[in-house]
Amino acid sequence: MSSGTKQNKSLLSNLGNLVLLGGIAASFAWACVSSGSDNKGSGGAAGETGGGTGVDNNAGGNTNGGNTSAGGAGTTGGATSTLPACTLATGVVTGNACTPNPKVFTIQDNTPGTAATGTACNIALWAGDGTSSGYFFLPWCNSATASPSDCGLSMACSGGTIHITGTYQASGGAATVDGNAGFGLNLQTTYPDAGPGCQMISGTGLTGVTIDVTNTTVPGNYLLVGLTLANGNAAEYEAKTLTSGAQVLKIPWSSFKNMKNCGDIPGPGIVGLYFVFQWLQDGAAHNVDVTMGNFGFY
């Protein structure tokens, strides 16, 4: 099981209300990243900035009885493999898909808020038709109880950035917690106030996701970046080696893991993003102090 992706009903309650997730079993969504097949090609491995060049395994040809067969073309690392179409029963969003304009979201200022106080950060209109906006849902922490006050993380937005601070409890100690925390972005695709414009973000002409991260304190220097897709699927990327200080993550579609082994990425469209801190088992409280901005696509 991947150390960072175990999630609980706190996150699911946020996303489930948006009717974005399907095929959820037991208490956790996407409980094990290792169980999903990724969508990298058979050539080179894909990294944070794209797949490497594949190896031409057949370029020299094969000789048999004096007859030489022509060599085949090599494959390119990070290419999308062929998977069956998604036929999921829940979490499916239909409607108009728009390329975001601008590609990077504008985050609006707000006062600090926690899951207990109910104050979240909004994003400005992202669709060129002036109808589609969205908001970040408040930080969640794994807890066996339903009380949002169990989460020790807060969110504040100013100057176009989002600042997450506080602590979350690792598993192995108190019986009420199960190890990780996170937050996410809802594009209001299924809400009545989403307007008549865009129900999802189209991946046409886009390469992947970009995010600025200033890492003051991120447990394990780990961050999971996830996409909720309009076909009910999800895709995840694990940034396992964040550096200290400011950095830009540019994550191509080919580096995201296809969580339900169906469709492609980004599929028919993207309806939300989510971010998860590392799942830990030492029973301790772990500090978070991270600033993120320029959420969007490239």
N, C-alpha and C positions, 0 to 999 in steps of 0.2 A: 504494500500500500504506500502510495506516495505520502511523504511526511507533511505536505502542506495543503492537501485538498479536501480533507475531511470536513464536511460542513453539516450544520444542524438545522433544526426547524426555525431558528431565528432568521436565518437567511431565506429559508424556503417560504416563510410567511410573507416576506417582502416580495419575493419573485412570484410566489404562487398567486398572490392577489392580482398580479398583472397578467395571469394566464399565459406565462411565457415558457413554462417548463412542462415537459411531458415524461411519462415513463418513470416516475419516481418510485423507488422501492425502499422499504424500511424507513429509517428516520433521516437518512442523508441523501442528498443529491450528489451525483458524481463522486461517490465515496472513495473510489480508487481510480486514480488516473491511470495506473498501470494496467487496468483491465481494458482500456480503450485502445484501439489501434490508431496510430497517427496517420496523417495523410501525406507523409513525405514520399517522394519517389524512391526507386530502388537504387539510385546512384549515390551521390554524396549526401552526407547528413546535413540537415538544415540547422543553421544557427540563428542567433538573434537578428542578424542582418541578412538572412537569406540562405538558401541551400548552396552547397559547394558543387563543383563540376563533377558530373558522373564519370564513370570509367567506361571506355569503349571496350567491351569484352570480346567483340567479334570482328574488330577491324581487320585482323590479319587473315581471316577466313580459315577454313578447315580443309585439309587435303585428304581424300579418300579414294584409293584406287586410281590415282592420277588425275582425278577431277577435283578442281578447287572450287568451293562454293564462296560466293562473295561475302565479305564481312558485313555485319549489321551495324547500325548506328548505335552509339553509346547513349546512355540515359543521363539526364541532368538531375542533380541532387535537388531536393525540395519540390519537385514537380508533383502535381496532384495525381494520385492514383485513382483508378476507377472503383467506385463503390456503388452499391444499389441505392436507388432513390429512397428517401425517407418516407415512410408510411405511418407516421406516429399519430396516435389518436388525440393527444392533448398537447397544449403548448404551441399550437399552430396559429400563425397570424397571416391573414390574407389582406390584400389591398395594394395600394400604390407604393412602389419603392422609388425613393429619390436619392440621388447623389447629394451628400451634405454640402450646403453652401452657406457659410464657409466650411471647409473640411475640418477645421479645428474649432471646437466649441468655445463659446464665450461664457465664462463662469461669473455669475453675479454675486455681489457681496452679500453677506448675512452675518448675524450674530452667532456666536458659538452655540452649538446644539448637540444634545445627546439623544439616544433613543428614548430616554425618560422625558426630556423636555419637548421633543417633537419638532425641532427646528432643523430643516435641511437646507442644502445649497441648491440653487436653481441654475439652469443653463438658459442662455438666451435663444431666440429663434435660430434654428439651424437650417431650415429649408428655405430655398429661394422664393417660394410662394408665400412666405410670411405666416405660415400656419402651424409649424411644428416646433415645439420646444421640449423641455424635459427637466428632470431634477435628479440629484443624487439622493438615494435613500440613506437613512441614518446608519451609522456604524452598528454592526451586530456582533455579539459574542456568543460562542457556544454555551448553552446552559440547559439544564434539564428542567428549569422552571421557565414560565412564559413571561416573567417580568422583564421589561426592557431595562430596568434600573440595574440589572445584573451586569450590564455591559459598562466597562469603565472607559470607553473611548468616546471622544467628542470630535465634532466636525466644525470647522470655521472656514469661511471663504472671504478673501479680500485680495484686491489687486490682481484678480484673475487666477488665483491659485486656491487650492483646497488643502487645509492643514488638519491632519489627523493626529491627535495626541491622547495619551492615557495609558491604560494597562488592560491586558486580558489575561485570564487564568489558564495555565496549561492543565491538561489532564494528569491524573496520578495523584492528585491531592484531594481537594473538596469533591464530594460526590456529585455536585450540581453542575460541573463543567466538563467539557470534552475537547478542549485543546486549542481552538483557533478563533479568528475574528476576521472581519472585513467590512466592505461597503460596496455600493454599486450605483450604476447610472441607469435610470429609467427614461426611455425616449417618449413616454406617454402614448405609445402606439395603440393601446387598447382602452384608453380613457375617453370619456365623452368630450373632454376639452382638448383632445388632440387636433381637432379641426378636420376639415375635408381634404387636407393635403397629403402628407406622407405617413403611411402606416409602418414603414421600415426604411432602413438605409440600404441602398443598393451598393454592392461591391464593384459595380461596373466602373472601370477606369481607376480603381483604387488598388494599391499594393498591399496595404496592411494597416496596423494600428500604430499610432505614435503617442507617447506620453513622456512628459518631463517629470523626473523624480529627483527630489533632493532628500537624500537619506541621512538623517541625523541619527535615528535609532530605529532600525527595522530588525526584528528578531530573526537571527540566522541569515541576515541580508537576503531574505527570500520574499518574493512577491509573485502570486499567481494572478494572471490576467485572463479573464474569461469573456466569452461572447455568448449571448443567448440569440439563437437564430430563429428565423420566421418559420422554419419547417419543424420546430419543436426540438431540434437538436441543440447541442452546446459544443463549444470549442474552447480549449484551454491551453495556455502557455505558462510554463514555470520559469521565471527569472530567478535562478538559484544563486547568482553571484553578483548581486547589486554591490556597487562600490560605495564608499563613504562619500558624501557630498553630492553635487549635482551631476546628473547624467540624463541622456535622452534614450529611451527605449523605442526602437523602431522594429516592430514585429511583423514580418510578412505572413500572409495567409498560410504559406507552406510550413510555418513553424508551429502553427496551432494544432493541437491534438484533436482529432475528430472523436467526440466522446461516445457516440452511439453507432459508429461505423456505418453511416449512411449519408447519402448526399455528398455535397462538396462544401468547401469553406471559401467564401462566406455564404454559400447557398443562395436561396431566393432573396435573402435580406437579413439585416442585423436589427434586433429590436431592443438590445440592452447590453451593457457591459458590467462586469463585476470584478472585484479585487479582493484577494484573500491573503492574509498573513499566515505564517508558518504554523502548522499543527505541531504542538510540542507536548511532551509527556512527563515533564519533570515536576509537576505539581506546583510550580512557582508562578508568580505574577510577572508578566513580561511587558516592558515598556515599549511604547510606540511613539515616535516623533518623526513624522514624514510629511513633506510638502509636495504636492503634485499639481501639475498644470498642463496646459496645452493638450488636453485629452482630445483625440480626434483621429484622423486618417491621413494617409499620404499616398 
